[in-house]
Amino acid sequence: MARSKQDTPINSHKPTALLTRRSVFSTALGATCLAVASSAKAAKNDEIVDPPSVVTSPPREWGPKAGPSYLPDPDVIAIDPSFRDLTYFAAPIRRVWDKGGWLEGPAWSSEGRFLLISDVIQSRILRYTWETGEITDFRPDGYAVNGNCFDFDGRLVGCEDFFRRVVRWEHDGSTKVLADSFEGKGLNSPNDIVPHPDGSLWFTDPGYGTNITEGHADEPGGPTNPDGTIRWKIGRELTGEIGGTKRQQDHVFRIAPDGTLKAVLFEKDLLDPNGLCFSTDYKKLYIASTAKGPGQKIGGDQAIHVYDVNDGSLSNGRIFADMKVGNIQLHPDGLRADVFGNLWCGASGPLGMCGVLVFNPSGKLIGRIRLPQGCSNLTFGGPKRDHLFMCAAGSLFVLQLGVQGFAPS
């Protein structure tokens, strides 16, 4: 999913006095401005400044050595009072792991009580075990898998950036390629995928994996390797026409239960489609349009769009949320819905603004979860599905909520 160059820390002095809990909540945005001003002053005076992990005042620590957290967590911000009904006042945001490269595609297995996450850059699929909190290898080489989901039969489905295809792991342990080309042309890099109860699978196909870091560049002459300088085949075995070798236009696809692949949106309809999520009645599909990907001259509008779903097709596209907080444009990524139809969206942007934005079904921003890094993707999990798992750069964060996630993830 999309990477934002704006996910950069802002240096700040540590405060000399503790703020009250009420003032922390009421001055959340002001703290960002104060941090910038303090950094500028420190830089001018040639002082050495250690950046806090977020703009929380006092700066918070993360990980197992972190001290007690303030409660309610000052980085769980209610913009509308209704958001408080979705959170749990005594639950702090916890960072449970921080040794990844770029984490994506969290998918919760209710049967196995574990979470799968993709480390796209390190090309691994990892497993977080609920009972122990351990992170172990699930697949040591996942071929740069990005998005994952479990279908309604409990089978794991993944979007392989390196081979530019969608695959499914069957109950007998075999692997089936569900999609690797469309109208005789290879795919770009399938990004995020969601199941429908009719047995279909819907996925986005932007070009974020058409580079060295997350997948492989195009063959010579393709948009991401126009002069052939990049040695596009090295790094893993790539033989024959497996998936795409040249970046094509963006699409949103539907794989029918019989395996038929259909484009439900084309590049002219939506640029850089990324995270996607069904509404609780499956009558709407939300899709994030993200920033310019590799080999493109222009990118998406960085808004969340919503479409009506009718017999396997999409219609009546419109903007659901522009992803602006004040005058600051944030960058949407992964999406998930809770049982009440609220939409939880991973967001990248400046420190103090990035993390998770939460919208009610009408598209009103009602809450924020502030993280020290942009959130690429997220999902609900835990035995009660009341924990929000958030992938942010190389770290995995979790927050217990007062609401449950909807549908397989």
C-alpha positions in Angstrom: 0.0 0.0 0.0 0.9 3.6 -0.3 4.0 5.0 1.3 4.1 8.6 2.4 7.2 10.7 2.3 5.6 12.9 5.0 5.9 10.2 7.7 8.9 12.0 9.2 9.4 12.7 12.9 9.3 16.3 14.2 11.8 17.0 16.9 10.6 18.4 20.2 11.9 19.4 23.6 10.7 17.4 26.5 8.3 19.5 28.5 9.4 20.9 31.9 6.0 20.3 33.5 3.3 17.7 33.1 0.1 18.8 31.5 -3.3 17.8 32.9 -5.3 15.1 31.2 -7.9 17.6 30.1 -5.4 20.0 28.7 -3.7 17.1 26.7 -7.0 16.4 25.0 -7.9 20.1 24.4 -4.5 21.1 23.0 -3.7 18.0 20.8 -3.4 19.9 17.6 -1.7 22.9 19.3 1.0 20.5 20.6 2.0 19.7 17.0 2.6 23.4 16.4 4.5 23.8 19.7 6.7 20.8 18.8 7.7 22.4 15.4 8.5 25.7 17.1 10.5 24.1 19.8 12.5 22.1 17.3 13.3 25.2 15.2 14.5 27.0 18.3 16.7 24.1 19.4 18.2 23.7 15.9 19.0 27.4 15.9 20.8 27.1 19.2 22.7 23.9 18.0 21.1 21.8 20.8 20.8 18.1 20.4 17.2 17.2 20.4 15.7 13.7 20.8 12.4 13.4 19.0 9.5 12.0 20.9 7.6 9.2 19.3 4.4 11.2 19.2 3.4 14.7 20.2 1.8 13.4 23.4 2.8 15.5 26.3 4.8 14.3 28.2 6.4 12.3 25.4 5.4 8.7 25.7 7.5 5.6 25.6 6.6 2.5 23.6 7.4 -1.2 24.0 7.9 -3.6 26.9 10.1 -1.2 28.9 7.5 1.7 28.7 6.2 2.9 32.0 2.5 3.1 33.0 0.3 4.8 30.4 -2.0 7.8 31.1 -5.7 6.7 31.0 -7.8 7.5 29.1 -5.0 7.3 26.5 -4.4 10.9 25.3 -3.7 9.6 21.8 -7.2 8.1 21.4 -9.0 11.3 20.5 -12.8 11.7 20.4 -13.7 14.4 17.9 -17.4 13.6 18.4 -18.9 12.2 21.7 -20.2 9.1 19.8 -16.6 7.9 19.4 -16.3 7.3 23.2 -18.9 4.5 22.8 -16.5 2.7 20.5 -13.5 2.8 22.8 -12.6 1.5 26.2 -11.4 4.1 28.6 -8.9 1.9 30.5 -7.1 0.5 27.4 -3.8 2.2 26.2 -2.4 1.9 22.7 0.4 -0.8 22.9 3.2 -1.4 20.5 3.6 -5.2 20.6 6.4 -5.6 18.0 8.8 -3.3 16.2 11.3 -5.4 14.2 9.6 -5.3 10.8 10.4 -3.6 7.5 7.1 -2.4 6.1 4.1 -4.2 7.6 0.8 -4.7 5.7 -2.2 -7.0 5.2 -3.2 -7.9 8.8 -5.8 -10.8 8.7 -7.3 -12.4 11.8 -8.0 -16.1 12.0 -10.9 -16.7 14.4 -10.3 -20.5 14.2 -6.6 -20.3 14.9 -6.7 -17.3 17.2 -3.7 -15.7 15.4 -3.0 -12.7 13.3 -1.2 -12.8 10.0 0.8 -9.8 8.8 2.9 -9.2 5.7 6.3 -7.8 5.9 6.4 -6.7 2.2 10.0 -5.4 2.2 11.4 -8.5 3.9 9.1 -10.7 1.9 7.8 -12.7 4.9 4.4 -13.6 6.3 4.4 -13.4 10.0 2.1 -14.8 12.7 1.1 -13.1 15.9 -0.1 -15.7 18.5 -2.9 -14.4 20.7 -2.1 -16.4 23.8 1.7 -15.6 23.9 2.1 -12.4 21.9 4.9 -14.1 20.0 5.8 -13.1 16.4 7.0 -16.0 14.3 7.4 -16.9 10.7 4.3 -18.2 9.0 5.9 -18.3 5.5 9.6 -17.4 5.5 9.2 -16.2 1.9 5.9 -14.7 1.0 6.9 -13.3 -2.4 6.3 -9.8 -1.1 2.7 -10.5 -0.2 0.8 -7.3 0.5 -2.9 -7.7 1.3 -4.3 -10.9 2.9 -7.8 -12.1 3.9 -9.5 -15.2 5.0 -12.5 -16.1 2.8 -15.8 -17.3 4.0 -14.5 -20.9 3.9 -11.6 -20.0 6.1 -8.9 -20.2 3.4 -6.1 -17.7 3.3 -5.9 -15.5 0.2 -2.9 -13.3 -0.6 -1.8 -10.6 -3.0 1.8 -11.4 -4.1 3.5 -8.2 -5.2 6.6 -10.1 -6.6 4.7 -12.4 -8.9 1.9 -9.9 -9.4 -0.9 -12.3 -8.7 -3.6 -13.4 -6.3 -3.2 -16.8 -4.7 -5.3 -19.0 -2.4 -4.0 -21.6 0.0 -6.4 -24.6 0.0 -7.3 -26.8 2.9 -5.1 -29.6 1.6 -2.1 -27.3 1.7 -1.9 -26.7 -2.1 -1.7 -23.2 -3.6 -4.1 -22.0 -6.4 -3.4 -19.0 -8.6 -6.7 -17.1 -8.8 -5.6 -14.2 -10.9 -2.4 -13.2 -12.7 -3.6 -11.5 -15.9 -6.4 -9.6 -17.5 -7.3 -9.5 -21.2 -3.9 -11.0 -22.0 -1.9 -8.6 -19.9 -0.2 -9.2 -16.6 -1.5 -7.5 -13.5 0.4 -4.7 -11.7 0.7 -5.7 -8.1 -2.5 -6.8 -6.4 -2.7 -4.8 -3.2 -5.6 -5.3 -0.9 -8.4 -7.9 -1.1 -11.8 -8.6 0.7 -14.2 -11.5 0.5 -17.9 -11.3 -0.3 -20.4 -13.8 1.1 -21.5 -14.8 -2.4 -18.0 -16.5 -2.7 -16.4 -13.7 -4.8 -13.2 -11.9 -4.0 -12.6 -8.2 -4.7 -9.1 -6.7 -5.0 -7.3 -3.5 -6.0 -4.4 -3.5 -8.5 -2.4 -0.3 -8.3 1.4 -0.3 -9.1 3.0 0.1 -5.7 4.8 -3.3 -6.1 6.3 -2.4 -9.5 9.6 -1.4 -7.9 12.6 -3.1 -6.5 11.7 -2.6 -2.8 8.3 -4.2 -2.7 8.2 -6.5 -5.7 10.1 -6.2 -8.9 10.5 -3.4 -11.5 9.2 -3.8 -15.0 11.0 -5.5 -17.7 13.0 -3.1 -20.0 10.6 -0.7 -21.6 8.0 -0.7 -18.9 7.0 2.5 -17.0 9.2 1.7 -14.0 12.2 0.6 -16.0 12.0 2.5 -19.3 15.7 2.2 -20.3 16.3 -1.3 -18.9 18.9 -0.2 -16.4 17.3 -2.1 -13.5 18.1 -5.8 -13.5 14.5 -6.7 -12.8 14.8 -10.5 -12.5 17.3 -10.8 -9.8 16.4 -11.4 -6.1 14.0 -14.3 -6.6 13.3 -16.8 -9.2 11.1 -15.3 -11.9 10.7 -17.5 -14.9 8.2 -17.3 -17.7 5.2 -15.1 -17.8 4.2 -15.4 -14.1 2.0 -12.4 -13.4 2.9 -9.0 -14.9 6.1 -7.8 -16.3 5.0 -4.3 -17.4 2.9 -1.9 -15.4 -0.6 -1.6 -16.8 -3.4 0.8 -15.9 -5.0 0.6 -12.5 -8.1 -1.6 -11.9 -10.4 -2.8 -9.2 -11.3 -6.5 -9.9 -13.8 -9.1 -8.9 -13.0 -12.8 -8.9 -16.3 -14.6 -9.3 -17.0 -17.9 -7.5 -16.4 -19.7 -10.8 -13.0 -18.0 -11.2 -14.0 -15.4 -13.8 -12.0 -12.2 -13.5 -13.9 -9.0 -14.1 -12.8 -5.3 -13.9 -15.3 -3.4 -11.9 -13.3 -0.1 -12.1 -10.8 1.2 -14.6 -8.1 3.8 -14.2 -10.4 6.4 -15.8 -12.8 5.7 -12.9 -10.3 5.8 -10.0 -6.6 6.3 -9.8 -4.4 4.3 -7.4 -7.1 2.2 -5.8 -5.7 0.8 -2.5 -7.5 -0.3 0.6 -11.1 -1.5 0.2 -13.9 -2.6 2.5 -17.5 -3.6 2.2 -20.3 -2.0 4.3 -22.0 -4.2 6.8 -24.9 -5.0 4.4 -22.5 -5.5 1.5 -24.4 -2.9 -0.6 -21.5 -0.5 -0.6 -17.8 -0.8 -1.3 -15.3 1.8 0.1 -12.0 2.3 -1.7 -9.1 4.5 -0.8 -7.5 6.4 -3.7 -3.8 7.0 -2.8 -0.9 9.1 -4.0 1.0 8.6 -7.2 2.6 5.1 -7.6 5.7 4.0 -9.5 5.6 4.8 -13.2 2.8 7.3 -13.0 2.6 11.0 -14.0 -0.4 11.7 -11.8 -1.9 9.9 -8.8 -5.1 9.5 -6.9 -7.0 12.2 -5.0 -6.2 10.7 -1.6 -9.8 10.5 -0.6 -12.1 7.6 0.3 -14.6 6.8 -2.4 -17.8 4.7 -2.0 -19.7 2.8 -4.6 -23.0 1.0 -4.7 -22.7 -2.8 -5.2 -25.2 -4.3 -7.7 -24.9 -7.9 -8.9 -21.2 -7.9 -9.0 -20.8 -4.4 -10.4 -20.2 -0.9 -9.0 -22.1 2.3 -9.7 -22.8 5.8 -8.3 -19.2 6.5 -7.2 -18.8 9.5 -4.9 -16.4 10.8 -2.3 -17.1 9.4 1.2 -14.4 11.3 3.0 -11.7 13.7 1.7 -9.2 12.6 4.4 -8.5 16.2 5.6 -8.1 17.1 9.2 -8.4 20.9 9.3 -6.2 22.0 6.3 -3.9 19.0 6.5 -4.3 16.4 3.8 -3.8 12.8 5.1 -3.2 9.8 2.9 -5.6 6.9 3.3 -4.7 3.2 3.1 -6.3 0.1 4.7 -9.9 0.2 5.6 -12.1 -1.9 8.0 -15.7 -1.5 9.2 -17.1 -2.2 12.7 -20.4 -3.9 13.4 -22.2 -0.5 13.6 -20.9 0.5 10.1 -18.3 2.9 11.2 -15.2 3.0 8.9 -11.7 2.8 10.4 -9.0 4.0 8.0 -5.2 3.8 8.3 -3.7 7.2 7.5 -0.2 8.6 6.9 0.8 12.2 7.2 2.8 14.6 9.5 3.7 13.5 13.0 0.8 14.1 15.4 -1.8 13.7 12.6 -1.0 10.2 11.3 -2.5 7.0 12.6 -6.2 6.0 12.3 -9.2 8.1 11.3 -12.7 6.9 12.2 -15.8 7.9 10.3 -19.4 7.2 11.0 -21.6 5.7 8.2 -22.5 9.3 7.0 -18.8 10.1 6.4 -18.4 12.3 9.5 -15.0 12.2 11.2 -15.7 11.1 14.8 -12.4 10.0 16.2 -8.6 9.6 15.8 -6.0 7.2 17.0 -2.6 9.0 17.0 0.4 6.8 16.2 4.1 7.7 15.9 4.1 6.5 12.3 1.6 6.4 9.5 -0.7 3.4 9.6 -0.6 1.3 6.4 -3.3 -1.2 7.3 -5.5 -2.4 10.1 -7.9 -5.1 11.2 -10.0 -6.2 14.1 -9.0 -9.3 16.0 -8.9 -11.1 19.3 -11.3 -13.8 20.5 -14.1 -11.2 20.7 -12.9 -9.2 17.7 -12.7 -6.1 19.9 -9.0 -5.4 19.4 -7.7 -3.2 16.6 -4.4 -4.3 15.2 -2.6 -1.5 13.4 0.4 -1.9 11.0 2.6 1.2 11.1 5.9 1.1 9.2 7.9 -1.7 10.9 5.7 -1.8 14.0 2.5 -3.6 15.1 0.2 -1.7 17.5 -2.9 -2.9 19.2 -5.8 -1.2 21.0 -8.7 -2.8 22.9 -12.0 -1.2 21.9 -15.6 -1.1 23.0 -16.8 -2.3 19.6 -16.3 -5.4 17.4 -15.1 -5.6 13.9 -17.3 -6.8 11.1 -16.9 -9.7 8.7 -13.8 -11.9 7.9 -10.7 -9.9 7.7 
